[in-house]
Amino acid sequence: KYRGMAALRVGCSGAGGIRVGFNFPSGATFAGGIIGNTSSITVQALFSSGAFTSGTAGSTAFNTNASASGLIILDFYLETGASTGNIEIIARAGTAPQTSTIYAGLSTMRLERIDA
């Protein structure tokens, strides 16, 4: 069992924004939430736990201000059970052919093992 949190500083070259999601092992129990800015610093969006499919970025686009950076917070719980594998945060441009960026030096992720 694992609990994780990530704070991602993101940017996008256009107004389509950035969509995020997770890759996690097949058969794993996964729950989480994503919150971030949409069109401006004062407009937030929440992408709820019921909508996660492994390997698929969510339909909610964050940081839809062209050429401006924003912050996305991801909070999640993962129980692998008999499954093994990795957990990855995935990101996609909200609209092709835009470029979406996660600024590694300004982002952080924490994963903590929880004893049963």
N, C-alpha and C positions, 0 to 999 in steps of 0.2 A: 504494500500500500504506500502511495506517495501523495504528497501535497506539494503543489508548485505555484509559483507566482512569477510573472514577468512584467517588466515595464519597458516598453519599446518606444524609442523616439523614431518617428517615421516621417517620410516625406513622399511627395508624389509630384511628377512633372505636369500633371493636368488636373482637371476638376473631377475626374472619375474616382479618385481616392485609392485606398488600399484595403483589400479584404484579407482577413486572417483566419486561421483555423489550426487544426492539429493533425498529425499522424500519430497513431497509437496502435499497440499490438491488437491483432484480431482476437476477439473474445474477451478483451479487457473491459472492466467497468470504468466509465469515464463520465465525469460531471464537471462543469465549469461555467465560467462566464467571462465575457469580454466587455469592457467599457472604454469609451474613448470619445474624442471630439469628431463631429461630422463636418458641417459646413463652416463652423467658427468656434472660437474658444468657449463660447457660451452655449453651444448646442451639443448635448451629449447623446450617445446612442448606446443601448445595451443589447448585446447578442446573447440570448439565454442558452442554458445548458441543454435544453431539449432539442436543439437544432444541430448538434455536432455530428458529423459523419467523418470518420477517419479518412484523411487524404483529401478532404474537400475544404476549400476556403469558404467562409460564410458569405451570405448574400448581402450583409450590411457593409457598406463602404465607409471607412473612417478617413478623416483628414482630407476632405474633398475641396480644400482650398488649394488651388494650383500654386506650386512652388513655395509652399509654406510647410513648416514642420509641425507635428502634433505628437500627442502621447496616447498610447494604447496600453491599458492594464488588463492582463490575463490572469485569472485565478482558477485553479483546477485541482481535481482529485482524480487519482488513477489507481485502480486495483488490478494488477496483472493476473492474479490467480495462477493457473497453470501456463498461461501464455508468457513467452519471453519476447523481448524486442525493445525498441527505442521509442521515446516520445520526442516529437519534433514540432516546432511551431512553423507553420507554413504561411506564406504571404503571396498574394497575387495582386496585380494591378486591377483596379476597379473597372477600367475600360482599356482595351488594347488600342493603340500601341504605346500607351503611357509607360513611364518608368516609375516603379515604386521602390523606395529604399528604406531599409532598416539600418539605422546608424549604430553600428556595433559598439563604438566607444561611448555612446550615450545611452545604451540599453543594458538591462541586467535581467538575469533569470536565476531563480532559486528553486531547487528541488530537494525535498526533505523526505526521508523514509520514515514512515509512521509504523510503530510496532502494533501488532494486532491486539 
